[in-house]
């Protein structure tokens, strides 16, 4: 994990051009304005950017991030249809608050309980809008665990973390995340169930796994 004090934005952009998949570049003493400038520069790049009180991490996701993330997205949509819940998916949106000097991008995120409050909005601002109800982190290392304090400060109520084998669900309680077995946002879904269908997707394919999940949701 390379580490450097931030030089110019142009030098940072050049460094990320050579960032291998799965690698992370760490920059220190980064101002909020520079963070927002880099976010704008990275808008069309497939990178994940995390900011925590001056420390900036730029991560180049592995290809399986997209595969797992899109399948989890399909499971959430299926579950919301089955439970007759509204849902707004915001993909890998950047969630940030200047007053906290914190920002992060998950692999997927969803408004469900607060879906009506963000429908039709072109830009969601956490200074006035609620945070997403669920943020999903795809992480085959342990790096996303360090992001939990950022999501807690942003008041994200539920974080799902998939490490390539298991799905774990965390709920925000008294300012900290605790692992729970059942999603409180989508009752009936557990980390075990989500993990089982992710494994099925790997062995049987996306379509077969989605159909099996749909049958699972239809059971009385």
Order of alpha helices (4+ residues) and beta strands (2+ residues): beta-alpha-beta-alpha-beta-beta-alpha-beta-beta-beta-beta-alpha-beta-alpha-beta-beta-beta-alpha-alpha
